[in-house]
């Protein structure tokens, strides 16, 4: 699915914007654009809910439970993505 037909935001673009959306760091006009997309796209609404659940769950893990090698690998993968 590229767009929902109710807006000009592609689902793949929403996935790229979800962090900014959740952190509240996007402009008001961009947030309105995302909100319009979410109003008509059950797929992205589900994805957003899954991201919120993931953050809520992982946000409570003590740092000592994360293997330092795994953390380095994850951070490296995120940095390479950008």
PDB file with SEQRES, HELIX, SHEET and CRYST1 records, atoms N, CA, C and O in Angstrom:
SEQRES   1 A   82  UNK UNK UNK UNK UNK UNK UNK UNK UNK UNK UNK UNK UNK          
SEQRES   2 A   82  UNK UNK UNK UNK UNK UNK UNK UNK UNK UNK UNK UNK UNK          
SEQRES   3 A   82  UNK UNK UNK UNK UNK UNK UNK UNK UNK UNK UNK UNK UNK          
SEQRES   4 A   82  UNK UNK UNK UNK UNK UNK UNK UNK UNK UNK UNK UNK UNK          
SEQRES   5 A   82  UNK UNK UNK UNK UNK UNK UNK UNK UNK UNK UNK UNK UNK          
SEQRES   6 A   82  UNK UNK UNK UNK UNK UNK UNK UNK UNK UNK UNK UNK UNK          
SEQRES   7 A   82  UNK UNK UNK UNK                                              
HELIX    1 AA1 UNK A   11  UNK A   23  1                                  13    
HELIX    2 AA2 UNK A   28  UNK A   40  1                                  13    
HELIX    3 AA3 UNK A   42  UNK A   58  1                                  17    
HELIX    4 AA4 UNK A   63  UNK A   65  5                                   3    
HELIX    5 AA5 UNK A   68  UNK A   81  1                                  14    
CRYST1    1.000    1.000    1.000  90.00  90.00  90.00 P 1           1          
ATOM      1  N   UNK A   1       0.865  -1.176   0.000  1.00  0.00           N  
ATOM      2  CA  UNK A   1       0.000   0.000   0.000  1.00  0.00           C  
ATOM      3  C   UNK A   1       0.905   1.229   0.000  1.00  0.00           C  
ATOM      4  O   UNK A   1       1.836   1.315   0.800  1.00  0.00           O  
ATOM      5  N   UNK A   2       0.638   2.166  -0.880  1.00  0.00           N  
ATOM      6  CA  UNK A   2       1.450   3.377  -0.916  1.00  0.00           C  
ATOM      7  C   UNK A   2       0.746   4.554  -0.271  1.00  0.00           C  
ATOM      8  O   UNK A   2       1.344   5.261   0.541  1.00  0.00           O  
ATOM      9  N   UNK A   3      -0.493   4.773  -0.611  1.00  0.00           N  
ATOM     10  CA  UNK A   3      -1.288   5.803   0.058  1.00  0.00           C  
ATOM     11  C   UNK A   3      -2.672   5.241   0.317  1.00  0.00           C  
ATOM     12  O   UNK A   3      -3.073   4.241  -0.279  1.00  0.00           O  
ATOM     13  N   UNK A   4      -3.385   5.883   1.196  1.00  0.00           N  
ATOM     14  CA  UNK A   4      -4.724   5.402   1.540  1.00  0.00           C  
ATOM     15  C   UNK A   4      -5.798   5.968   0.633  1.00  0.00           C  
ATOM     16  O   UNK A   4      -6.939   5.507   0.662  1.00  0.00           O  
ATOM     17  N   UNK A   5      -5.454   6.945  -0.160  1.00  0.00           N  
ATOM     18  CA  UNK A   5      -6.450   7.574  -1.010  1.00  0.00           C  
ATOM     19  C   UNK A   5      -7.116   8.761  -0.344  1.00  0.00           C  
ATOM     20  O   UNK A   5      -7.818   9.515  -1.018  1.00  0.00           O  
ATOM     21  N   UNK A   6      -6.924   8.958   0.956  1.00  0.00           N  
ATOM     22  CA  UNK A   6      -7.544  10.082   1.656  1.00  0.00           C  
ATOM     23  C   UNK A   6      -6.547  11.207   1.914  1.00  0.00           C  
ATOM     24  O   UNK A   6      -6.909  12.256   2.447  1.00  0.00           O  
ATOM     25  N   UNK A   7      -5.311  10.988   1.541  1.00  0.00           N  
ATOM     26  CA  UNK A   7      -4.276  11.990   1.786  1.00  0.00           C  
ATOM     27  C   UNK A   7      -3.127  11.755   0.818  1.00  0.00           C  
ATOM     28  O   UNK A   7      -3.188  10.861  -0.026  1.00  0.00           O  
ATOM     29  N   UNK A   8      -2.085  12.558   0.943  1.00  0.00           N  
ATOM     30  CA  UNK A   8      -0.941  12.414   0.057  1.00  0.00           C  
ATOM     31  C   UNK A   8       0.262  11.774   0.737  1.00  0.00           C  
ATOM     32  O   UNK A   8       1.354  11.766   0.168  1.00  0.00           O  
ATOM     33  N   UNK A   9       0.087  11.239   1.936  1.00  0.00           N  
ATOM     34  CA  UNK A   9       1.177  10.626   2.674  1.00  0.00           C  
ATOM     35  C   UNK A   9       1.188   9.123   2.430  1.00  0.00           C  
ATOM     36  O   UNK A   9       0.198   8.441   2.695  1.00  0.00           O  
ATOM     37  N   UNK A  10       2.285   8.616   1.933  1.00  0.00           N  
ATOM     38  CA  UNK A  10       2.419   7.177   1.716  1.00  0.00           C  
ATOM     39  C   UNK A  10       2.691   6.488   3.044  1.00  0.00           C  
ATOM     40  O   UNK A  10       3.331   7.052   3.932  1.00  0.00           O  
ATOM     41  N   UNK A  11       2.205   5.280   3.165  1.00  0.00           N  
ATOM     42  CA  UNK A  11       2.417   4.510   4.395  1.00  0.00           C  
ATOM     43  C   UNK A  11       3.907   4.362   4.693  1.00  0.00           C  
ATOM     44  O   UNK A  11       4.321   4.462   5.848  1.00  0.00           O  
ATOM     45  N   UNK A  12       4.711   4.125   3.662  1.00  0.00           N  
ATOM     46  CA  UNK A  12       6.156   3.978   3.881  1.00  0.00           C  
ATOM     47  C   UNK A  12       6.757   5.273   4.413  1.00  0.00           C  
ATOM     48  O   UNK A  12       7.737   5.238   5.158  1.00  0.00           O  
ATOM     49  N   UNK A  13       6.186   6.410   4.042  1.00  0.00           N  
ATOM     50  CA  UNK A  13       6.659   7.688   4.573  1.00  0.00           C  
ATOM     51  C   UNK A  13       6.256   7.853   6.034  1.00  0.00           C  
ATOM     52  O   UNK A  13       7.007   8.419   6.828  1.00  0.00           O  
ATOM     53  N   UNK A  14       5.071   7.357   6.388  1.00  0.00           N  
ATOM     54  CA  UNK A  14       4.654   7.417   7.782  1.00  0.00           C  
ATOM     55  C   UNK A  14       5.628   6.639   8.654  1.00  0.00           C  
ATOM     56  O   UNK A  14       6.012   7.099   9.729  1.00  0.00           O  
ATOM     57  N   UNK A  15       6.024   5.468   8.191  1.00  0.00           N  
ATOM     58  CA  UNK A  15       6.961   4.636   8.954  1.00  0.00           C  
ATOM     59  C   UNK A  15       8.248   5.419   9.228  1.00  0.00           C  
ATOM     60  O   UNK A  15       8.834   5.292  10.303  1.00  0.00           O  
ATOM     61  N   UNK A  16       8.680   6.216   8.272  1.00  0.00           N  
ATOM     62  CA  UNK A  16       9.890   7.024   8.451  1.00  0.00           C  
ATOM     63  C   UNK A  16       9.668   8.180   9.434  1.00  0.00           C  
ATOM     64  O   UNK A  16      10.620   8.666  10.045  1.00  0.00           O  
ATOM     65  N   UNK A  17       8.429   8.613   9.582  1.00  0.00           N  
ATOM     66  CA  UNK A  17       8.106   9.768  10.432  1.00  0.00           C  
ATOM     67  C   UNK A  17       7.621   9.397  11.825  1.00  0.00           C  
ATOM     68  O   UNK A  17       7.436  10.278  12.665  1.00  0.00           O  
ATOM     69  N   UNK A  18       7.413   8.110  12.087  1.00  0.00           N  
ATOM     70  CA  UNK A  18       6.767   7.710  13.336  1.00  0.00           C  
ATOM     71  C   UNK A  18       7.540   8.165  14.571  1.00  0.00           C  
ATOM     72  O   UNK A  18       6.920   8.541  15.565  1.00  0.00           O  
ATOM     73  N   UNK A  19       8.865   8.143  14.542  1.00  0.00           N  
ATOM     74  CA  UNK A  19       9.650   8.570  15.711  1.00  0.00           C  
ATOM     75  C   UNK A  19       9.415  10.045  15.998  1.00  0.00           C  
ATOM     76  O   UNK A  19       9.161  10.431  17.139  1.00  0.00           O  
ATOM     77  N   UNK A  20       9.501  10.867  14.958  1.00  0.00           N  
ATOM     78  CA  UNK A  20       9.240  12.299  15.135  1.00  0.00           C  
ATOM     79  C   UNK A  20       7.827  12.533  15.652  1.00  0.00           C  
ATOM     80  O   UNK A  20       7.604  13.393  16.503  1.00  0.00           O  
ATOM     81  N   UNK A  21       6.880  11.767  15.136  1.00  0.00           N  
ATOM     82  CA  UNK A  21       5.482  11.893  15.559  1.00  0.00           C  
ATOM     83  C   UNK A  21       5.347  11.585  17.041  1.00  0.00           C  
ATOM     84  O   UNK A  21       4.729  12.344  17.787  1.00  0.00           O  
ATOM     85  N   UNK A  22       5.924  10.474  17.462  1.00  0.00           N  
ATOM     86  CA  UNK A  22       5.819  10.060  18.862  1.00  0.00           C  
ATOM     87  C   UNK A  22       6.568  11.000  19.806  1.00  0.00           C  
ATOM     88  O   UNK A  22       6.144  11.211  20.943  1.00  0.00           O  
ATOM     89  N   UNK A  23       7.674  11.558  19.337  1.00  0.00           N  
ATOM     90  CA  UNK A  23       8.462  12.468  20.167  1.00  0.00           C  
ATOM     91  C   UNK A  23       7.936  13.900  20.135  1.00  0.00           C  
ATOM     92  O   UNK A  23       8.374  14.744  20.916  1.00  0.00           O  
ATOM     93  N   UNK A  24       6.992  14.170  19.230  1.00  0.00           N  
ATOM     94  CA  UNK A  24       6.418  15.507  19.130  1.00  0.00           C  
ATOM     95  C   UNK A  24       7.377  16.536  18.574  1.00  0.00           C  
ATOM     96  O   UNK A  24       7.314  17.710  18.940  1.00  0.00           O  
ATOM     97  N   UNK A  25       8.277  16.103  17.681  1.00  0.00           N  
ATOM     98  CA  UNK A  25       9.288  17.014  17.146  1.00  0.00           C  
ATOM     99  C   UNK A  25       9.006  17.502  15.728  1.00  0.00           C  
ATOM    100  O   UNK A  25       9.830  18.202  15.140  1.00  0.00           O  
ATOM    101  N   UNK A  26       7.856  17.143  15.179  1.00  0.00           N  
ATOM    102  CA  UNK A  26       7.550  17.603  13.818  1.00  0.00           C  
ATOM    103  C   UNK A  26       6.720  18.888  13.867  1.00  0.00           C  
ATOM    104  O   UNK A  26       6.113  19.221  14.885  1.00  0.00           O  
ATOM    105  N   UNK A  27       6.714  19.583  12.759  1.00  0.00           N  
ATOM    106  CA  UNK A  27       5.956  20.836  12.675  1.00  0.00           C  
ATOM    107  C   UNK A  27       4.460  20.555  12.799  1.00  0.00           C  
ATOM    108  O   UNK A  27       4.004  19.434  12.578  1.00  0.00           O  
ATOM    109  N   UNK A  28       3.721  21.579  13.150  1.00  0.00           N  
ATOM    110  CA  UNK A  28       2.273  21.446  13.294  1.00  0.00           C  
ATOM    111  C   UNK A  28       1.621  21.025  11.979  1.00  0.00           C  
ATOM    112  O   UNK A  28       0.686  20.225  11.978  1.00  0.00           O  
ATOM    113  N   UNK A  29       2.107  21.555  10.873  1.00  0.00           N  
ATOM    114  CA  UNK A  29       1.509  21.207   9.580  1.00  0.00           C  
ATOM    115  C   UNK A  29       1.818  19.759   9.201  1.00  0.00           C  
ATOM    116  O   UNK A  29       0.972  19.069   8.632  1.00  0.00           O  
ATOM    117  N   UNK A  30       3.026  19.304   9.514  1.00  0.00           N  
ATOM    118  CA  UNK A  30       3.367  17.907   9.224  1.00  0.00           C  
ATOM    119  C   UNK A  30       2.586  16.966  10.133  1.00  0.00           C  
ATOM    120  O   UNK A  30       2.150  15.900   9.699  1.00  0.00           O  
ATOM    121  N   UNK A  31       2.411  17.354  11.384  1.00  0.00           N  
ATOM    122  CA  UNK A  31       1.623  16.523  12.312  1.00  0.00           C  
ATOM    123  C   UNK A  31       0.170  16.428  11.833  1.00  0.00           C  
ATOM    124  O   UNK A  31      -0.436  15.360  11.909  1.00  0.00           O  
ATOM    125  N   UNK A  32      -0.384  17.527  11.345  1.00  0.00           N  
ATOM    126  CA  UNK A  32      -1.751  17.517  10.812  1.00  0.00           C  
ATOM    127  C   UNK A  32      -1.842  16.585   9.607  1.00  0.00           C  
ATOM    128  O   UNK A  32      -2.835  15.879   9.436  1.00  0.00           O  
ATOM    129  N   UNK A  33      -0.814  16.588   8.784  1.00  0.00           N  
ATOM    130  CA  UNK A  33      -0.771  15.708   7.612  1.00  0.00           C  
ATOM    131  C   UNK A  33      -0.755  14.239   8.057  1.00  0.00           C  
ATOM    132  O   UNK A  33      -1.471  13.406   7.503  1.00  0.00           O  
ATOM    133  N   UNK A  34       0.070  13.937   9.063  1.00  0.00           N  
ATOM    134  CA  UNK A  34       0.143  12.573   9.585  1.00  0.00           C  
ATOM    135  C   UNK A  34      -1.180  12.187  10.244  1.00  0.00           C  
ATOM    136  O   UNK A  34      -1.672  11.076  10.045  1.00  0.00           O  
ATOM    137  N   UNK A  35      -1.755  13.098  11.025  1.00  0.00           N  
ATOM    138  CA  UNK A  35      -3.039  12.817  11.667  1.00  0.00           C  
ATOM    139  C   UNK A  35      -4.125  12.514  10.629  1.00  0.00           C  
ATOM    140  O   UNK A  35      -4.951  11.624  10.832  1.00  0.00           O  
ATOM    141  N   UNK A  36      -4.122  13.253   9.526  1.00  0.00           N  
ATOM    142  CA  UNK A  36      -5.097  13.006   8.462  1.00  0.00           C  
ATOM    143  C   UNK A  36      -4.888  11.615   7.872  1.00  0.00           C  
ATOM    144  O   UNK A  36      -5.850  10.906   7.578  1.00  0.00           O  
ATOM    145  N   UNK A  37      -3.642  11.236   7.702  1.00  0.00           N  
ATOM    146  CA  UNK A  37      -3.346   9.903   7.180  1.00  0.00           C  
ATOM    147  C   UNK A  37      -3.818   8.829   8.155  1.00  0.00           C  
ATOM    148  O   UNK A  37      -4.443   7.847   7.752  1.00  0.00           O  
ATOM    149  N   UNK A  38      -3.517   9.019   9.431  1.00  0.00           N  
ATOM    150  CA  UNK A  38      -3.913   8.036  10.446  1.00  0.00           C  
ATOM    151  C   UNK A  38      -5.423   7.892  10.542  1.00  0.00           C  
ATOM    152  O   UNK A  38      -5.925   6.804  10.823  1.00  0.00           O  
ATOM    153  N   UNK A  39      -6.145   8.971  10.314  1.00  0.00           N  
ATOM    154  CA  UNK A  39      -7.607   8.932  10.385  1.00  0.00           C  
ATOM    155  C   UNK A  39      -8.203   7.996   9.343  1.00  0.00           C  
ATOM    156  O   UNK A  39      -9.302   7.472   9.528  1.00  0.00           O  
ATOM    157  N   UNK A  40      -7.480   7.787   8.250  1.00  0.00           N  
ATOM    158  CA  UNK A  40      -8.015   6.946   7.188  1.00  0.00           C  
ATOM    159  C   UNK A  40      -7.230   5.681   6.919  1.00  0.00           C  
ATOM    160  O   UNK A  40      -7.535   4.962   5.968  1.00  0.00           O  
ATOM    161  N   UNK A  41      -6.220   5.388   7.734  1.00  0.00           N  
ATOM    162  CA  UNK A  41      -5.368   4.230   7.458  1.00  0.00           C  
ATOM    163  C   UNK A  41      -5.254   3.332   8.685  1.00  0.00           C  
ATOM    164  O   UNK A  41      -4.520   3.639   9.625  1.00  0.00           O  
ATOM    165  N   UNK A  42      -5.971   2.244   8.666  1.00  0.00           N  
ATOM    166  CA  UNK A  42      -5.936   1.316   9.801  1.00  0.00           C  
ATOM    167  C   UNK A  42      -4.582   0.637   9.922  1.00  0.00           C  
ATOM    168  O   UNK A  42      -4.173   0.273  11.025  1.00  0.00           O  
ATOM    169  N   UNK A  43      -3.879   0.459   8.811  1.00  0.00           N  
ATOM    170  CA  UNK A  43      -2.566  -0.190   8.850  1.00  0.00           C  
ATOM    171  C   UNK A  43      -1.564   0.651   9.647  1.00  0.00           C  
ATOM    172  O   UNK A  43      -0.862   0.132  10.514  1.00  0.00           O  
ATOM    173  N   UNK A  44      -1.506   1.938   9.350  1.00  0.00           N  
ATOM    174  CA  UNK A  44      -0.562   2.807  10.047  1.00  0.00           C  
ATOM    175  C   UNK A  44      -0.999   3.065  11.487  1.00  0.00           C  
ATOM    176  O   UNK A  44      -0.157   3.238  12.368  1.00  0.00           O  
ATOM    177  N   UNK A  45      -2.295   3.092  11.730  1.00  0.00           N  
ATOM    178  CA  UNK A  45      -2.796   3.236  13.098  1.00  0.00           C  
ATOM    179  C   UNK A  45      -2.364   2.032  13.933  1.00  0.00           C  
ATOM    180  O   UNK A  45      -1.956   2.188  15.083  1.00  0.00           O  
ATOM    181  N   UNK A  46      -2.454   0.845  13.362  1.00  0.00           N  
ATOM    182  CA  UNK A  46      -2.001  -0.368  14.047  1.00  0.00           C  
ATOM    183  C   UNK A  46      -0.496  -0.309  14.282  1.00  0.00           C  
ATOM    184  O   UNK A  46      -0.022  -0.649  15.366  1.00  0.00           O  
ATOM    185  N   UNK A  47       0.254   0.120  13.273  1.00  0.00           N  
ATOM    186  CA  UNK A  47       1.708   0.240  13.408  1.00  0.00           C  
ATOM    187  C   UNK A  47       2.067   1.223  14.524  1.00  0.00           C  
ATOM    188  O   UNK A  47       2.959   0.949  15.326  1.00  0.00           O  
ATOM    189  N   UNK A  48       1.387   2.346  14.578  1.00  0.00           N  
ATOM    190  CA  UNK A  48       1.627   3.339  15.621  1.00  0.00           C  
ATOM    191  C   UNK A  48       1.341   2.745  16.998  1.00  0.00           C  
ATOM    192  O   UNK A  48       2.117   2.950  17.932  1.00  0.00           O  
ATOM    193  N   UNK A  49       0.253   2.024  17.131  1.00  0.00           N  
ATOM    194  CA  UNK A  49      -0.071   1.364  18.404  1.00  0.00           C  
ATOM    195  C   UNK A  49       1.006   0.356  18.794  1.00  0.00           C  
ATOM    196  O   UNK A  49       1.375   0.261  19.964  1.00  0.00           O  
ATOM    197  N   UNK A  50       1.507  -0.391  17.819  1.00  0.00           N  
ATOM    198  CA  UNK A  50       2.572  -1.362  18.085  1.00  0.00           C  
ATOM    199  C   UNK A  50       3.845  -0.656  18.548  1.00  0.00           C  
ATOM    200  O   UNK A  50       4.524  -1.135  19.456  1.00  0.00           O  
ATOM    201  N   UNK A  51       4.167   0.465  17.937  1.00  0.00           N  
ATOM    202  CA  UNK A  51       5.353   1.228  18.342  1.00  0.00           C  
ATOM    203  C   UNK A  51       5.188   1.748  19.767  1.00  0.00           C  
ATOM    204  O   UNK A  51       6.129   1.701  20.558  1.00  0.00           O  
ATOM    205  N   UNK A  52       4.017   2.236  20.092  1.00  0.00           N  
ATOM    206  CA  UNK A  52       3.762   2.721  21.453  1.00  0.00           C  
ATOM    207  C   UNK A  52       3.898   1.589  22.469  1.00  0.00           C  
ATOM    208  O   UNK A  52       4.473   1.781  23.541  1.00  0.00           O  
ATOM    209  N   UNK A  53       3.374   0.418  22.137  1.00  0.00           N  
ATOM    210  CA  UNK A  53       3.480  -0.740  23.033  1.00  0.00           C  
ATOM    211  C   UNK A  53       4.933  -1.171  23.197  1.00  0.00           C  
ATOM    212  O   UNK A  53       5.360  -1.524  24.296  1.00  0.00           O  
ATOM    213  N   UNK A  54       5.683  -1.143  22.115  1.00  0.00           N  
ATOM    214  CA  UNK A  54       7.102  -1.503  22.167  1.00  0.00           C  
ATOM    215  C   UNK A  54       7.869  -0.544  23.065  1.00  0.00           C  
ATOM    216  O   UNK A  54       8.672  -0.971  23.895  1.00  0.00           O  
ATOM    217  N   UNK A  55       7.625   0.735  22.900  1.00  0.00           N  
ATOM    218  CA  UNK A  55       8.294   1.748  23.718  1.00  0.00           C  
ATOM    219  C   UNK A  55       7.918   1.576  25.184  1.00  0.00           C  
ATOM    220  O   UNK A  55       8.776   1.661  26.062  1.00  0.00           O  
ATOM    221  N   UNK A  56       6.644   1.334  25.447  1.00  0.00           N  
ATOM    222  CA  UNK A  56       6.192   1.157  26.827  1.00  0.00           C  
ATOM    223  C   UNK A  56       6.842  -0.062  27.471  1.00  0.00           C  
ATOM    224  O   UNK A  56       7.194  -0.031  28.650  1.00  0.00           O  
ATOM    225  N   UNK A  57       6.998  -1.125  26.706  1.00  0.00           N  
ATOM    226  CA  UNK A  57       7.595  -2.346  27.232  1.00  0.00           C  
ATOM    227  C   UNK A  57       9.100  -2.207  27.397  1.00  0.00           C  
ATOM    228  O   UNK A  57       9.640  -2.496  28.465  1.00  0.00           O  
ATOM    229  N   UNK A  58       9.774  -1.770  26.352  1.00  0.00           N  
ATOM    230  CA  UNK A  58      11.233  -1.683  26.386  1.00  0.00           C  
ATOM    231  C   UNK A  58      11.727  -0.525  27.231  1.00  0.00           C  
ATOM    232  O   UNK A  58      12.864  -0.534  27.702  1.00  0.00           O  
ATOM    233  N   UNK A  59      10.890   0.455  27.419  1.00  0.00           N  
ATOM    234  CA  UNK A  59      11.278   1.596  28.232  1.00  0.00           C  
ATOM    235  C   UNK A  59      11.459   1.246  29.692  1.00  0.00           C  
ATOM    236  O   UNK A  59      12.005   2.039  30.459  1.00  0.00           O  
ATOM    237  N   UNK A  60      11.005   0.063  30.086  1.00  0.00           N  
ATOM    238  CA  UNK A  60      11.090  -0.362  31.477  1.00  0.00           C  
ATOM    239  C   UNK A  60      12.192  -1.384  31.724  1.00  0.00           C  
ATOM    240  O   UNK A  60      12.353  -1.864  32.846  1.00  0.00           O  
ATOM    241  N   UNK A  61      12.952  -1.721  30.679  1.00  0.00           N  
ATOM    242  CA  UNK A  61      14.033  -2.681  30.864  1.00  0.00           C  
ATOM    243  C   UNK A  61      15.239  -1.981  31.486  1.00  0.00           C  
ATOM    244  O   UNK A  61      15.662  -0.931  31.002  1.00  0.00           O  
ATOM    245  N   UNK A  62      15.788  -2.546  32.540  1.00  0.00           N  
ATOM    246  CA  UNK A  62      17.004  -1.954  33.092  1.00  0.00           C  
ATOM    247  C   UNK A  62      18.151  -2.109  32.093  1.00  0.00           C  
ATOM    248  O   UNK A  62      18.233  -3.115  31.388  1.00  0.00           O  
ATOM    249  N   UNK A  63      19.018  -1.131  32.036  1.00  0.00           N  
ATOM    250  CA  UNK A  63      20.125  -1.151  31.080  1.00  0.00           C  
ATOM    251  C   UNK A  63      20.995  -2.387  31.240  1.00  0.00           C  
ATOM    252  O   UNK A  63      21.568  -2.869  30.263  1.00  0.00           O  
ATOM    253  N   UNK A  64      21.100  -2.894  32.427  1.00  0.00           N  
ATOM    254  CA  UNK A  64      21.965  -4.050  32.673  1.00  0.00           C  
ATOM    255  C   UNK A  64      21.469  -5.318  31.985  1.00  0.00           C  
ATOM    256  O   UNK A  64      22.235  -6.274  31.864  1.00  0.00           O  
ATOM    257  N   UNK A  65      20.220  -5.363  31.531  1.00  0.00           N  
ATOM    258  CA  UNK A  65      19.702  -6.555  30.876  1.00  0.00           C  
ATOM    259  C   UNK A  65      20.024  -6.579  29.385  1.00  0.00           C  
ATOM    260  O   UNK A  65      19.785  -7.586  28.718  1.00  0.00           O  
ATOM    261  N   UNK A  66      20.559  -5.493  28.863  1.00  0.00           N  
ATOM    262  CA  UNK A  66      20.902  -5.429  27.453  1.00  0.00           C  
ATOM    263  C   UNK A  66      22.386  -5.760  27.296  1.00  0.00           C  
ATOM    264  O   UNK A  66      23.248  -5.075  27.845  1.00  0.00           O  
ATOM    265  N   UNK A  67      22.667  -6.816  26.541  1.00  0.00           N  
ATOM    266  CA  UNK A  67      24.046  -7.215  26.280  1.00  0.00           C  
ATOM    267  C   UNK A  67      24.763  -6.075  25.551  1.00  0.00           C  
ATOM    268  O   UNK A  67      24.268  -5.602  24.527  1.00  0.00           O  
ATOM    269  N   UNK A  68      25.906  -5.628  26.049  1.00  0.00           N  
ATOM    270  CA  UNK A  68      26.622  -4.510  25.419  1.00  0.00           C  
ATOM    271  C   UNK A  68      26.926  -4.749  23.944  1.00  0.00           C  
ATOM    272  O   UNK A  68      26.878  -3.809  23.151  1.00  0.00           O  
ATOM    273  N   UNK A  69      27.238  -5.986  23.560  1.00  0.00           N  
ATOM    274  CA  UNK A  69      27.503  -6.278  22.138  1.00  0.00           C  
ATOM    275  C   UNK A  69      26.232  -6.112  21.310  1.00  0.00           C  
ATOM    276  O   UNK A  69      26.269  -5.585  20.198  1.00  0.00           O  
ATOM    277  N   UNK A  70      25.112  -6.563  21.861  1.00  0.00           N  
ATOM    278  CA  UNK A  70      23.834  -6.417  21.152  1.00  0.00           C  
ATOM    279  C   UNK A  70      23.475  -4.945  21.027  1.00  0.00           C  
ATOM    280  O   UNK A  70      22.995  -4.511  19.980  1.00  0.00           O  
ATOM    281  N   UNK A  71      23.701  -4.174  22.084  1.00  0.00           N  
ATOM    282  CA  UNK A  71      23.417  -2.743  22.041  1.00  0.00           C  
ATOM    283  C   UNK A  71      24.268  -2.055  20.989  1.00  0.00           C  
ATOM    284  O   UNK A  71      23.760  -1.238  20.221  1.00  0.00           O  
ATOM    285  N   UNK A  72      25.560  -2.374  20.941  1.00  0.00           N  
ATOM    286  CA  UNK A  72      26.445  -1.791  19.929  1.00  0.00           C  
ATOM    287  C   UNK A  72      25.986  -2.151  18.518  1.00  0.00           C  
ATOM    288  O   UNK A  72      26.003  -1.312  17.617  1.00  0.00           O  
ATOM    289  N   UNK A  73      25.575  -3.405  18.337  1.00  0.00           N  
ATOM    290  CA  UNK A  73      25.107  -3.841  17.020  1.00  0.00           C  
ATOM    291  C   UNK A  73      23.842  -3.093  16.612  1.00  0.00           C  
ATOM    292  O   UNK A  73      23.717  -2.662  15.466  1.00  0.00           O  
ATOM    293  N   UNK A  74      22.907  -2.937  17.544  1.00  0.00           N  
ATOM    294  CA  UNK A  74      21.668  -2.205  17.244  1.00  0.00           C  
ATOM    295  C   UNK A  74      21.947  -0.744  16.933  1.00  0.00           C  
ATOM    296  O   UNK A  74      21.437  -0.202  15.952  1.00  0.00           O  
ATOM    297  N   UNK A  75      22.747  -0.116  17.760  1.00  0.00           N  
ATOM    298  CA  UNK A  75      23.072   1.295  17.508  1.00  0.00           C  
ATOM    299  C   UNK A  75      23.788   1.460  16.180  1.00  0.00           C  
ATOM    300  O   UNK A  75      23.528   2.419  15.453  1.00  0.00           O  
ATOM    301  N   UNK A  76      24.672   0.552  15.857  1.00  0.00           N  
ATOM    302  CA  UNK A  76      25.365   0.605  14.563  1.00  0.00           C  
ATOM    303  C   UNK A  76      24.404   0.458  13.397  1.00  0.00           C  
ATOM    304  O   UNK A  76      24.538   1.142  12.382  1.00  0.00           O  
ATOM    305  N   UNK A  77      23.436  -0.431  13.543  1.00  0.00           N  
ATOM    306  CA  UNK A  77      22.443  -0.626  12.478  1.00  0.00           C  
ATOM    307  C   UNK A  77      21.587   0.620  12.303  1.00  0.00           C  
ATOM    308  O   UNK A  77      21.297   1.014  11.173  1.00  0.00           O  
ATOM    309  N   UNK A  78      21.176   1.248  13.407  1.00  0.00           N  
ATOM    310  CA  UNK A  78      20.380   2.471  13.313  1.00  0.00           C  
ATOM    311  C   UNK A  78      21.180   3.598  12.687  1.00  0.00           C  
ATOM    312  O   UNK A  78      20.658   4.354  11.868  1.00  0.00           O  
ATOM    313  N   UNK A  79      22.433   3.713  13.065  1.00  0.00           N  
ATOM    314  CA  UNK A  79      23.275   4.778  12.496  1.00  0.00           C  
ATOM    315  C   UNK A  79      23.502   4.558  10.998  1.00  0.00           C  
ATOM    316  O   UNK A  79      23.508   5.517  10.225  1.00  0.00           O  
ATOM    317  N   UNK A  80      23.687   3.314  10.590  1.00  0.00           N  
ATOM    318  CA  UNK A  80      23.905   2.999   9.170  1.00  0.00           C  
ATOM    319  C   UNK A  80      22.663   3.293   8.355  1.00  0.00           C  
ATOM    320  O   UNK A  80      22.763   3.667   7.186  1.00  0.00           O  
ATOM    321  N   UNK A  81      21.484   3.128   8.957  1.00  0.00           N  
ATOM    322  CA  UNK A  81      20.223   3.366   8.258  1.00  0.00           C  
ATOM    323  C   UNK A  81      20.083   4.823   7.846  1.00  0.00           C  
ATOM    324  O   UNK A  81      19.543   5.130   6.783  1.00  0.00           O  
ATOM    325  N   UNK A  82      20.572   5.712   8.692  1.00  0.00           N  
ATOM    326  CA  UNK A  82      20.444   7.145   8.421  1.00  0.00           C  
ATOM    327  C   UNK A  82      21.417   7.510   7.361  1.00  0.00           C  
ATOM    328  O   UNK A  82      21.491   8.674   6.965  1.00  0.00           O  
TER     329      UNK A  82                                                      
END                                                                             
